[in-house]
Amino acid sequence: MSGLIPESFIEELLGRVDIVEVIERHVPLKRAGREFQACCPFHEEKTPSFTVSPQKQFYHCFGCGAHGSAIGFMMNYEGLEFPDAIEELARRAGLKVPREAGSAPRRSTETYDILEAAAKYYVECLKNHPPAIEYLKGRGLSGEIAKEFGIGYAPAGWDGLLKKLGTSPENIAQLKRGGMLSEGKSGQYDKFRNRIMFPIHDRRGRVIAFGGRALDDDGPKYLNSPETELFHKGRELYGLYLARRKQGRMDRILVTEGYTDVVALAQFGMRNTVATLGTATTSDQAELLFRAADEVVFCFDGDNAGRKAAWRALENTLPLLKEGRQARFLFLPEGEDPDTMVRSAGIEAFEELVQNAQPLSAFFFDHFAGQVDMESIDGRARLVELARPELAKIPEGVFREMMFEQLEKLARHRVETAAPPPTEAPRRPRPSAQPGHKRTPMRLALAHLVQRPALAELVDEKRFKQNGLPGVDILLELVEFCRQRPHMTTAQLLELWRENAAQAHLQTLATWALPGDEEKQAGEFADALTSLELAWLDENLGQMPRISEQNAEQRAQFIALQQERERLKAILSGRVTRNH
């Protein structure tokens, strides 16, 4: 269920790490009874609503709804992918992550090593090449900021890196795998030559690729590493690792188009800046941005190309605008970029521009209003036709409702709210169906079982084999799973069910408060099971013919069901014991 990482290791890892210790590295926790509390790191609040349960090994915020295991916290707080979160927790616990797929992980490890060695080589080359140093000084970049970002220089020759690192067939293979070599008629040669080199880091700080800025007019001005097994440009953001290392979770994150924009703004104290990698903002990048901050400001040129790029960013942002998230758009004057603006106007003036960037809602409606005649009925009808499919991508909530209300005001007509279309499944499946808040017997039974797997021993599966109520199949599957691992925590259970269709439902039930001691909770669990049996009996009785139309066999069955119904009702009322 978890790709190359065995489930048994995930279970062992969550048994080794303490979620309190993991979260305390980033968030100061205070004990509150059997749990710990803090102000939530995922949204602004003055009164603590973020709780961490050592017993469940699970965190939950009653304010914004964020919740999960230690793995989930690492993913949400540090912006790591699932395998990377496991790798990082394993490193802290002194464990080595086993893999189920042959030598591929070892090959990847060697590729990381060779790219790190290449980055160090480029840094050394920069020290010995005055023209490259002068170029950086001319861009106003200090030696300190260049060192922090690992900026280097690729020599003008064809084989400087190849001679330095590729002396063995294994190293040459790793350089090719890392996208560092090109191939021509005469053989292999360095891909990057006579360029200022910007190492690109993944969310764990490992070098996975490079961006190179030419020092002369030979070839493209900017050149990125090709797509490799480690680098997918639509899934990465330049500067994100360093921004999070400096600030953790940010209130706001600024998205620019160039490497030097990120470095220059960092030198002026704006450490919340990242850059796309020569591509339009993708849905994967938008998800990373909202993991890092609740407010994202996209900064583009004010020309047609910049506005087209901004619109593509908006399209990929709309499906992610759940409660508490917002996006803005900053369009700079023609010929300006963040690097030049901050130097000419000053950091305070630039920060004010960012602060007052155009809200997504205004950009959205301006975009469509500019395409139609707003004074004519036909034009306003066309506005609805254009805007409604895009608004339907926004998740259910207040923002979506208000966007439709604004469309109605502009159209001067009632607008049908379209249902959100199905979206492509994310890499970590999360079903869209969410359980309601009503505490039905089925939800109570599942909630108790998720929070205390040992309760599975109280379930007699035979009593539910013929029960056709919705959710019984999930209940029985969970009971069987919990019986095999009665001592696991809530966090272990949910991570092992990460790709199960019911996982999102169970995650929400794991946040329910179930008061009382273990005996009381076991009683409530048993009552929920009895209520499920009773509901199924009532459904069967309701489907039987009227008494006057029953034959002898049906009559006997009817009486038996009635007697069982009265027995279950007596159990729930406490008049008889369950074993009576």
Summary of the structure (lengths in Angstrom):
residues: 580
radius of gyration: 29.4
end to end distance: 42.3
largest distance: 102.9
contacts: 1806
relative contact order: 0.07
helix: 51%
strand: 13%
